[in-house]
C-alpha cells in the first residue's frame, strides 16, 4: 500500500471531457492526461472534441504558425 495517494488536479463543480471513457465528468475523476477541461458547464464539456477540432483547423490554416507556407497534408504520399 502506498503511503501517499497521487491525486488529480481540479475542483468539484468543474466539468471535464474524459478521453478514456468518452464522457463528461464532474470534478477531477481521471488523470489530467486523459481529459480536456475544465469547462464551466456540462454542455461545454460535451462539445470538447468539436472545440478541439475547430481549434486544430484554425491552427493548421493560420499562416503565422507556418511562416506563410501552406502546411503539407500528412495523409498525402
C-alpha positions, 0 to 999 in steps of 0.5 A: 500500500502506498503511503501517499495517494497521487491525486488529480488536479481540479475542483468539484463543480468543474466539468471535464471531457474524459478521453478514456471513457468518452464522457463528461465528468464532474470534478477531477475523476481521471488523470489530467492526461486523459481529459480536456477541461475544465469547462464551466458547464456540462454542455461545454464539456460535451462539445470538447472534441468539436472545440478541439477540432475547430481549434486544430483547423484554425491552427493548421490554416493560420499562416503565422504558425507556418511562416506563410507556407501552406502546411503539407497534408500528412495523409498525402504520399 
